[in-house]
């Protein structure tokens, strides 16, 4: 089945969706260490995912997509993260943009962007700016030919692989979200992300030098913009949890592969069988348990988003479902993050110094997990949980409260 040959097929089950992508995941995993060693950005690999239909996973069948649920998307992201954790994060902006269009009440905007994505477009995300405070300084201005955007964004994850980017700007004193075509010389994308982990996500700088923007590509403001924005923000975190769960799987895979091939143990004369060593078995058992708990918590959080989808299809808008989804993600973060970081460090206990060989690059798992865990600091989310439990402050209102307390 091609990426676009989905219009009349029945809804796909979990395994059917996963089987669609597993051959691609295997190819991606085969080159993961080489890409890490040479800092080769995964342009080709993202092309494979595009061809397989990754970009249309969540788009409903009536628009030409695969119609996957959020929990099905999470299962795909976990297995992709196991193959190479850079890729689900590189595509996080695309996933969130699709989610945002799913929730819009503007059918024209939904149809326009779903049509583009079904035709093969990928969407990047460029929001944050460097500066002494959190603010948007990029400017959208009108001229005789329409609108132009000038500004600079950092942490524009995945934009280097994309065809369009959703970004923020100020026009006439108001903040707006706009869609910008990346196929124009006035947009520059740089691979200047200097973090020690997730080095292949293209999370560098995007510069707009009077880039052309169509007036119709200012995204419409929703009536429930605050709730929708907060819900999509927690969806961003769900993608990160999926990526971490994939790293947990990769740790178990690489630990088992490393141990099975060994025939010697430090301090034990002659040949030995580390895979039969009770201490090694105990470490691997711990790794498998940490990975299992991370993935199960992530999937449990994803089910809360499935409930939002079902309510939306039934024509209901229920605030308690959005709150439940946000709280599930925030609570899962507090457990998944330390569990996976613990696993990526414990991994090295299965083989001593030989496990640190750069030929294996097992260190990438810790570096990547530690880097993902720094995103939108989880300690803030922990406070949100506590404030909600103690004071009934909804997570959607916490940012307003935080701003007022300055």
JOLIN-V343731 format. One line per field, one symbol per residue. ss: DSSP state (2 for helix, 1 for strand, 0 for the rest). phi: phi as a letter, one per 30 degrees, with the letter a starting at -180 (. if undefined). psi: psi as a letter, one per 30 degrees, with the letter a starting at -180 (. if undefined). A space follows every 10 residues. Layout:
# JOLIN-V343731
ss: ???
phi: ???
psi: ???
This chain:
# JOLIN-V343731
ss: 0000000000 0002222222 2222222222 0222222200 0022222222 2202220000 2220000002 2222222222 2220222222 0222222222 2220002222 2222222200 0011110000 0000000011 1110011111 1110000022 2001111111 1001111111 1000001110 0000000000 0000011111 1110222100 0000222222 2222222222 2222222222 2222222222 0000100100 0002220222 2222222222 2222222222 2222222222 2220000022 2222222222 2222222222 2222222222 0222220000 0022222222 2220000222 2222222222 2000222222 222200
phi: .ddcdbdcdd eddedddddd cddddddddd cddddddchc ddddddddde ddjedcecde ddcjcdiddd ddeddddddd dddadddddd cdddeddedd ddcdccddde dedddddddk dcccbbcdbd ldbdaccdcc bcbdckbbcb lbbchdeidd cccbbcbcac bhicdbcbcb ddcaddcccb ccdcddbhdc cidccbccch ddbdedcddd dddceddddd dddddedddd dddddddedd ddedddddde ddbbbeicdi dbbedcdedd edddddeddd dddddddddd dddddedddd ddddicbbdd dddddddddd ddedcdeddd ddddddeddd bidddceddc hdddddeddd dddddheddd dddedddddd bhddedcddd dddddd
psi: klffifefll kkleeeeefe feeeeeeeef geeeeeeghj kheeeeeeee efgefgefkl efggafgkle eeeeeeeeee eeejfeeeef geeeeeeeee feflgjeeee eeeeeeeeff kkklkjekkk lfljljfkkk lkaffbkkkk akklhikfef flelkklllk khfkklklkk kfikfgkkkk igkglflhfg fhhbkkkjih kkkkefgjkk kleheeeeee eeefeeeeee eeeeeeeeee eeeeeeeeee fkglkkfjka lliefgkeee eeeeeeeeee eeeeeeeeee eefeeeeeee eeeggkjjef eeeeeeeeee eeefeeeeee eeefefefff gafffgkfff hffeeeeeee eeffkikfee eeeeeeeeee ggjkfffeee eeeff.
